[in-house]
Amino acid sequence: MEQALTFQDGAGHKVSAVLATPAQPTDRIVVLLHGFLSNKNSTTNKTLTRAFLAQGLATLRFDFFGQGESDGPFERITITTALDQATSAIALASAKGYRRIGLIGSSFGGLIALMAAGEAAGKGRLASLALKCPVPDFEEMLRLEFGPEGIVAWKGTGTIPNITGGNERVPLHYAFYEECARYRGYDAAQSITVPTLIVQGDQDEYVPLHQSRRLLDALRPPKRLDILHGADHGFSKAEDFRSMAGKLIEWTVTHLSAQST
């Protein structure tokens, strides 16, 4: 069963979410964080939700600020706001009685998941973390993607190219790029205490593979990096998508099913 709901972040923004629950009651849930210029109903989130429900786990997915049905506009999104919304979602899951919580983040959502897991360390809320092509250094990714001229254009126009493939430029305050320098997933990783999986393709056209390798080094065990040969950022080949999703599902189910210590 899926229930549409709304919660508020620390600044009072309304966040649109969907709580999906299996037929039998459970105290285990997976919070899903979507990528940049995406939404809670992404193909990845919907696929993972179906799989987790079949395994008897609930899911909570939501739209980040300015995306999907949440308050916006997108041009004023900040990492600080996104992180606040992720931690609010985790707190909501805990308040609803879920005792073991898994966290999965895709791309930009992977960075936010890292930061949220770092903040949650020692609080007993999280039991598992799984990351799909995360971006621990978002500033570097943007700099490499847009190039020096593109960064200058961003500063001058307050817009960026639509990295999802559209022709129209997307309004986004340049302050977002400046803020990225203050958030490093590598630093957050050193505080994370739950088992963590990273899945990335070696043909990822946005996130440099060295970011995932450096991230793995920063994490505490148990940890694992699975590199899918030939896979791009979106895992656009059906077999790559199935493999990626299967790895995220297996890791999360295994660690949410484990008895807490």
Secondary structure, DSSP 8 states (H G I E B T S, - for coil): -EEEEEEE-TT--EEEEEEE--SS--SEEEEEE--TT--TT-HHHHHHHHHHHHTT-EEEEE--TTSTTSS--GGG--HHHHHHHHHHHHHHHHHTT--EEEEEEETHHHHHHHHHHHHHTTSS-EEEEEEES--S-HHHHHHHHHHHHHHHHHHHHSEE--TTS-SS-EE--THHHHHHTT--HHHHHTT--S-EEEEEETT-SSS-HHHHHHHHHHS-SSEEEEEETT--TT--SHHHHHHHHHHHHHHHHHHHHS---
